Amino acid sequence: MVGFPSAAVGLTSLTQMPRVIQLTDLHLRARLTARVRGIPVWVTLRAALAEVARQAPDLLVLTGDLADDAKQYSYRELREALHDWMDRVRILPGNHDNRDILRATFRLGRSTLGFADRLGGWHLIGVDTVTPKRNRAQFGADQLDWLAAELADGHEPVVLFTHHPPVSVNTWWLDRDLARDLKQFQKILESTDRVRAVVCGHVHHEVFKRMANSDVFMTPSTAYQFRLGSWWPARIDNGRPGLRILELSEDSLETQVVRFGA
């Protein structure tokens, strides 16, 4: 079994209700004036970070597809943009990302980029779902063993973060990316009542589903939004970028999507 170190130092002494913000599917490029599918992605990221500053979260989770071009310069610029938050940032890769460059730029040092934190009476776990050189998800046996061990350790409620969703969204070109080892992941979730939510990206849209004993929340992109149910990856022309806020109380989780930009 692969060991994944906890990053909980400094996050467990909160007295107020913890707040977590998720950003996903940034799709940045090395040129700061670049547009991806017509969207100025660095402009929308700056708007997202202005909202992050306004909300002042205890933890900021980025759930993949951070760089559309997977170039080192894109990750370096992102790290610089996140400078004020680096002690509170957790990173997961997406299928567009280069895991090795991402790991080196953010000095993460693990073969898969999962994380585990304890925050205000909650256990927050990030699971790396990337299959190298493929769009589809894959958890992997070692990481599933690690996840099962994390869920067996403690009694706090859990929020899982992934890039790929573990459920269908009834859109064939997204549903084909479901993990081949999804049944093993589902069995782990069914074996515990600790996992209150799975929070994902990848679909560039706000979606709510249920899986096993857990709510599944998919979050809009900070860049462009997809039209679910379309026959190809069509963009919603007026789809505003967004982020997700999670408020964690002693016995409940409240979450909402906040839209920003024109």
N, C-alpha and C positions, 0 to 999 in steps of 0.2 A: 504493500500500500504506500502510495506517495504521501508524504506529509506536507501540508500547506500551512505556513505559519499564520497565526492570528495577528491582526493589526489593531488590536483593541486598546493598546496603550494610549492613555489620555482621553478615552471616549466613554469611560464608565462612571464618571463622577458627577453626572448631570443631576440637577435637582428639578428642572422644569421638563415639560413634555418635549422629547426629542423631535427634531424636524430633519427629514432627509429629502433631498432633491435629486431627481434622476434627469439626466440629459442623455439623449440617444440619437444616433444616426446623424452626426454632424456633417459628414461627407466633405471635409475640408480638402483644399488643394494648396499646393505650395505657393501659387500666385495669390496674393492677398486680395486681388480684385476679381478673382475667378468666380464665374457663375456655373452652377451645376444644375442642369435641367431648368435653366433660366433664373435660378435663385442665387443671390450674392451671399454665399454661405458664411463668409467671415463677418458680414454685416449682421446676419441673423444670429450668429454665435455671440457677438458683442451684445446684442439685445437680450439674449438668454442670460448672459453673465450679469447684466445690469439687474435683471429680475432676481437672479441668485443673490446678489449683494443686498437687494431690498428685503428678501425673505430671510437672510442670515441663517442658513441651515447649519446643523451640527455635522452633517456628512453630505458630500456631493458624490454621487455615483454616476459614472459614464458607462453606458452599456453598449459600446461597440459601434462599428462603422464610423470611426473617428476621422479617418483620412480616406477620401475617395480615391486618391492616387497612391496611398500607402508609402509615401516618400518621407525620408527622414526630416526634411525641412518642415513639412506639414506638422509632424509630431513635435518638433522643436518649438514652432510657433504656438502650438496649442499649449505646451508646457509653460511657455512664457505667459500666455493669456490666463493660465490658471495659477499664476505665481502666488497670489494672495490666499489660495485655497489648498495649496499642496499638502499641508498636514491633515487635511480633511477630505482629500480626493481618493476615490477607489476606482480602478480602471478595469474594464473587461473589453476584450477584443470582439470585433464583428467579422463577418466574412470578407469585407473589403480591406481589413487591416493586415499589416505585416506584423505578426506576433513578435518576431525577433527584434525588429526595429522599435516597435512600441515598448517592448520590455527594456531595451537598452536606453531609450530616451527617458523613460520614467523610472529607470533604475529599479525594476521590479524583481529581477533575479530568480524567477520561478519558471519552470518549463511550461506549465499552464498557468493562466493568470487568474486563478480563483482567489478569493479573500474571505476572511471570517472576522467579524467584529462583534463585540457586545456593547450595546449602547442603550442606556436608560431602561434596563430590564428587558431588552430585546436582543435576539441573536440574528445578525444580518450576515448573509452568506452570498457570495458571488460565485457563479459557476461558469466556467469557460466552455462555450458550446461550439467553438470553431473547429472545423475540419480543414486542415491545410489544403489550399488550392481547390477548394470546393465551396459552393454556396450553402450546402446542406449542413445541418447541425450534427454534432456527435459529442456525447458526454465522455465516453471512454471508461474502461473498467476501473482504472486507478482512481479517477476522479469520482466515480460513483461510490467506490469504497470509502473515499475520504468524506463525501457528503453523508453517507450513512453513519459514519463515525461521529461527524459533527452533530447530526440530529439525535444521536444516542447520548450526547454529552450535554446534560443540563435539562431544564424544564421550561426555559423562557419561550415565549412565542417567537416564531421565526418569519423573516421575510427573505425570500430567495430572489436574486437578481440574475438574469441571463440576457444574452443578446437575442437568440432565437426563441420564439414562443414554443411551448410544449403542446399546443393545441392548434387545430385547424381554424382558419379564418374564412374558409369557403372561397378561396381564390387560388387557382391551381398553381400559379407560378410562385406563390409563397408557400402553399401547403406541401409542395414537393421538397421543401427544405426541412421538413420535420426530421428529427433525429432518428437514425436507424435503430438506436438502442433506447427509444422512448419508453418501451414497456418496462424496462429495468428502472428507469427514472420514476415512472408512475408507481411501481411497486414500493419504492422507497418512500414516496409521499404517502401512500396508503398505509404504510406501517407505523405512522405517527400522526398525532393530532396537533403537533407543534407548528406546522407550516401554515400560516394564516394567508400568505399571499406569495405569488410568483410575479415579479415585475420585469417586463421584457421590452425590447425594441423590435427592430427588423421590419415591421409591417408599415411603419410611417403613418400610423393612424391610431386613434383612440378606440380601443376595443376592450370589452369585458367578457370573460368566460369563466367557467368553473372546471377544475380538474381535481379528481380525488377529493380530498377534504379542503381544498384551497381555492381562493379566488385567484384569477389570472388577469393581470392588468397589462395591456399594451399601450405604449405611449407615443404621441406624435413626434416626428423628427424636429430637430431645431432648424432644419433646412426646408425640404419639400415634402408634401404629403401624397400618398398613393390613393388611387381610387379602387377600393376593394370590390371584388366581383368582376373586374375588368378582364379582358382576354389577354392583355399585355400590361407591362408596368406603366400604366397611364398616370400622369400627375393631375391632382386636383388643382385647377388654375387659381382658385381663390382660397386654397387651404393654408391657413395661417400656421406658422411654427408654434411649437409648444414644449412644455416641460411638465414633469409630474412632481407634486409635493406630497409627502407622506408625513402625517402627524401620528406619533406613536404614544399612546397613553398606556396606563398600567394594564388595561384589559381590552383595548380595542385599537384598531387602525383606521384612520380616516385619510382618504386620499382624493386629490382633485388634479385635473389638468389645468394649467394656466397657459393661455395663448398670449402671444406678444407680436409686435411688429405691425406694420400697416395692413 
